[in-house]
Structure formats: structure tokens, C-alpha cells
Amino acid sequence: MIKFNAANEIQDLQYFGEFGGVNPSISDSSTYTFLSAKTMFDTFEGNADGCYLYSRHSSPMNLYLAQALAKLENTEAANVTSSGMGAITSSLMQACKSGDHIIASRTIYGGTYAFLKNFFPTFNVETTFVDINNFDSIEKSIKPNTKVIYCESVSNPLLEVADLRKLSEICKKNNLKLIVDNTFSPLSISPKLMGADIVIHSLTKFINGSSDTVGGVYCGTQEFIDDTKNVNTGACMLLGPTMDSFRSASILKNLRTLHIRMKQHSYNAMYLAEKLENDGLKVSYPGLQSHKNHELMKSMIHEEYGFGGLLTLDAGTTDKANELMELMQTENLGYLAVSLGFYKTLFSCSGNSTSSEIPEEERLEIGISDGLIRFSIGLDHDIERTYQKMKECMQKVGLLEHQTISIF
Ligand SMILES: *Cc1c(COP(=O)(O)O)cnc(C)c1O
């Protein structure tokens, strides 16, 4: 893997707040004064670098957070938004205009799927959904008006890994933009190093990590970021998914511990995946040899951050999945909740929740079965203890046999 360590890049940024504070000062203003009227005009025209105008356009704290996230993804620039969907829709609406065409992975976040499938066509932007590792079908789907290939580096909820190097080759050959949602694998995968043009995160998940806010970011070239913020034609400026300064400040502070958290999430998830697979359960985790994309992911990650904090378990039926999740919540093993990246384990039945926007036949075809539980494994200090308690729950609901203890 290429020598690049985003944690070092982020750590090397130095801050001096307004009064010498070790954290940058929060500017609690929606609008900014000008000493000269001429500078105000120039700022509107985009010719007064470093001047703030109005906080929907940019604000000091949002720029600090964006700068740190650009370091995370090794891009020239970034822009933060009030949600992950705000980042996804702003970048797609900037990259595509009426009459354009997108090729997207069919296993993407439900909200993104709904946007591409139902909303964007009303603006005359069509999407072809593909199996993201079937390069033949991708190349066949390319049309003269195709502008973008869109995927998640590790997909939700099936944990399919996209071969970003290969996709970027296809994009370069056909003059397309590769847009990658890297929400599931911050620090461990660096899409830009493998040729992605725009990298997106829902900050709501691992990056903020405390389940107290929604937020998003898109990272790319300075030119692209400036385009999205243009006062006359910028998708983000005009649609307005602006992050509040106080939130940027709190997310920036949480970002400080991301490298430590990701290692622990991955360590715990790997531990549980191995144990549960060994017990004969239907577990899927890209860190397991049995995962179809194990070798691919291994070739893509910065090893120290591992294979991520998500795993899935097929409980067979929705009823069984529900019974198990309710029991695990009662036993305080985590919460029955959507979302991910929290200190506690979160679990939900994907087909009935975060992927419910995808019609049932399509869900089954791509492998989101009715009993599929997605786990976002927490930062548990003693994962062996967690495993033992989890195992008891699985035995109680009949997913695992009670072990017969042999005294001989
Ligand atoms: C949650 C999520 C989103 C949407 O982010 P919000 O912050 O909820 O708007 C997009 N992509 C992925 C992979 C997600 O998990």
C-alpha cells in the first residue's frame, strides 16, 4: 500500500484560537462586516480570498473542519454539510445536469438509492444500477451522456467492497468522475489514492462517532469545491445544506480520536466475526477469509485500521432477527437502532430499516435477506466478555445449540 497516513496528516495541522486557544475559536455569526464596500462587491464576485460574507457560503469553523477532512482524504479541498445526504446530493447535482446519466452500484445506502431512483429522474438525470464488480456490465452501461460512476467503498449493508482501482481505470478511459461514499471505512481506505475524484462521508457515523449529530462532507479538487459554493451556480450554496459552526467545532474535536476508535471497532468486529463464524453462524465480515471480497479489501486498506466495524449476521427470518435484537438490547449488549459508529454496538434488520427504500424483489436478488442483521460493533473494552453474553442470547433464541458439556 502507498505510504500515506491520514492520522498523521490531520495531527500535523496546528491551531491557535483567537486568544491563543488550542482549539480554533468558534465564530458565532451568520454574517460578516466589511470595512470597505468595494471588498463586499469583490467577495460576491468570488475575488476576495479569505473574506467571509455569509455563513451559508462559508464560515471559519466550517473551513477548519473541511481542511482536516481534506487531509483525511488526501484531496485539495473539502466542504462540510449538514448531513451525509446533503453532501451526496450537492456533489451529484454539481457533477450532473439535466440529460446526464449516472452508473451506480445497486448496493448503496437506501437514501442515496431513493435519490437516484426516484428523485433525480424528475430532473432528467437517469441512473443505471449495476453490480459494481461486474466491469463488463459497467462498460456496457456507459453512454455518451454518462458523467459519473457512483459507489460506496464498502457497501451498506452487504459489505461488498468496490474495486476502486479498476473503477478509476474505467472512469479515466471514458472521461467520467468516480464518486465514492467512504462512510464505512474512514482511515482504512483512501479512495483518492486509488483514483477517486470525489470522496464523501456521512460524518454522522464513525467520524463524529457519538451519535449526537448528523453531518456530511465531500472532498475533491479546489475547483470542484469552489464550483459547489459559487453564489450563482453552486449546488451547495443554492440548495443550502449548511453545517452550523457549533457542530463543526464538536465534530472536529471528535475527529481527534478517530484513529484510536477505528482500530478498536475493527479489532472488536474481527474478534466477534471469527468467533461467531466458528460457532457455525452465517456471519459476513470482509476480514474473514470466507468473505468474497476479502483479498480485494486486504489489498486496499491501510492495515493498522483493519476491516472496519460492521458485520452482518443472517438470523434466517425477520421474527428470529427481531427476537435476537430485542434480547440483546435487554441484556445491554447494544441498542436496536439504525446508524453506526457509536461507542455501543448498534443493530438493525436492514431489510426493514435502512434498506427499506429498495423494493423487496431487488433486496432479495442482491442478497439482503429478511433475517439479515447489520451490526455496528462498539468500542467494548472486553470483547471476550461481550462475545460470551452474545452467545448466550443466540442460544436462548435457538440460533445456537446449547453446548453439551462433556465431563470425560
Ligand atoms: C448514513 C449514511 C448516509 C447518509 O448520511 P446522513 O448523515 O444520514 O444524511 C450515506 N451513506 C452511507 C453509507 C451512510 O451510512
The ligand as a Gaussian input file, in Angstrom:
#p B3LYP/6-31G(d) Opt

LIG

0 1
 C      -25.895000       7.252000       6.864000
 C      -25.308000       7.144000       5.514000
 C      -25.551000       8.135000       4.558000
 C      -26.457000       9.318000       4.817000
 O      -25.932000      10.176000       5.765000
 P      -26.828000      11.156000       6.684000
 O      -25.819000      11.823000       7.539000
 O      -27.799000      10.306000       7.427000
 O      -27.530000      12.086000       5.754000
 C      -24.942000       7.995000       3.327000
 N      -24.161000       6.931000       3.034000
 C      -23.926000       5.963000       3.928000
 C      -23.057000       4.822000       3.546000
 C      -24.496000       6.023000       5.193000
 O      -24.261000       5.035000       6.066000

